[in-house]
């Protein structure tokens, strides 16, 4: 199973840079480094949903931000382990740029 260390919260709230995250395989102790952008969205009923756009279907929930961050690390670990086990390529967000945009829409009269 994967073990994540060195969690960097990055340049703005809600950003987790997993580029320094390490994955250790207990059998051969090889390291692989992956970078993923995550989205943390507050839910109306409470808690936060965390998702990884680069890994379709990699979504989890936490009662608070800290729990959501821990849960998404575990979800990523399981997702990547499954891909590696099936000898499939592991997508990353290494070349993805993240930006935020505020948009104002004027309704027609």
C-alpha positions in Angstrom: 0.0 0.0 0.0 1.2 3.5 -0.6 2.6 5.8 2.1 2.4 9.5 1.6 4.8 12.0 3.2 5.8 15.6 2.8 2.3 17.1 2.1 2.7 20.6 0.8 -0.3 22.8 1.0 1.0 25.0 -1.8 0.5 28.6 -2.8 -3.2 29.0 -2.0 -5.9 27.4 0.2 -7.4 24.2 -1.0 -4.3 23.4 -3.1 -2.4 20.2 -2.3 0.9 19.7 -4.2 1.5 15.9 -4.3 4.6 16.3 -6.5 6.8 15.7 -3.5 4.7 12.8 -2.3 6.4 9.4 -2.2 5.0 6.0 -2.9 6.8 3.0 -1.5 6.2 -0.5 -2.6 6.9 -2.9 0.3 8.3 -5.5 -2.1 10.9 -3.5 -4.0 11.0 -0.1 -2.2 11.1 1.7 -5.6 9.9 5.3 -5.5 7.5 6.9 -7.9 6.7 10.6 -7.8 3.3 11.9 -9.0 1.7 15.3 -9.1 -2.0 15.7 -8.7 -4.3 18.7 -8.4 -7.3 18.2 -6.2 -10.6 20.0 -5.8 -12.0 20.5 -2.3 -15.7 21.5 -2.4 -17.8 22.3 0.6 -21.1 20.4 0.7 -24.4 21.9 1.8 -25.0 19.1 4.4 -21.6 19.6 5.8 -18.1 18.3 5.1 -16.1 18.4 1.9 -16.0 16.4 -1.3 -12.4 15.9 -2.7 -11.8 14.9 -6.2 -8.8 14.5 -8.6 -9.6 15.6 -12.2 -6.7 13.6 -13.6 -8.1 10.4 -12.1 -11.7 9.9 -13.3 -13.9 8.6 -10.5 -11.3 9.4 -7.8 -13.7 11.1 -5.4 -14.1 11.0 -1.6 -15.6 12.9 1.3 -14.4 14.1 4.7 -16.2 15.7 7.6 -13.7 18.6 7.6 -10.9 19.8 5.4 -8.2 17.8 7.2 -10.2 14.6 6.9 -11.0 15.2 3.2 -7.3 15.8 2.5 -6.3 12.5 4.2 -9.1 10.6 2.5 -8.1 11.9 -1.0 -4.5 10.8 -0.3 -5.8 7.3 0.4 -8.1 7.3 -2.6 -5.2 8.4 -4.9 -3.0 5.6 -3.4 -5.6 3.0 -4.1 -6.3 4.3 -7.6 -2.6 4.4 -8.5 -1.9 1.0 -7.0 -4.8 -0.5 -9.1 -3.3 1.0 -12.3 0.2 -0.2 -11.5 -1.1 -3.7 -10.7 -2.9 -3.9 -14.0 0.2 -2.5 -15.7 -1.7 0.6 -17.0 -0.2 4.0 -17.4 -0.6 6.4 -14.5 -1.9 9.8 -15.5 -0.6 12.8 -13.6 -1.2 16.6 -13.6 2.5 17.3 -14.1 1.9 19.5 -17.2 -1.5 21.0 -16.0 -1.7 24.6 -15.1 -4.2 25.6 -12.4 -6.0 28.9 -12.5 -9.1 30.5 -11.0 -11.5 32.8 -12.8 -14.2 35.1 -11.5 -17.0 35.5 -14.1 -19.8 38.0 -14.0 -22.9 37.4 -16.2 -25.3 40.2 -17.0 -28.8 38.9 -17.6 -30.6 40.3 -20.7 -33.5 42.6 -19.9 
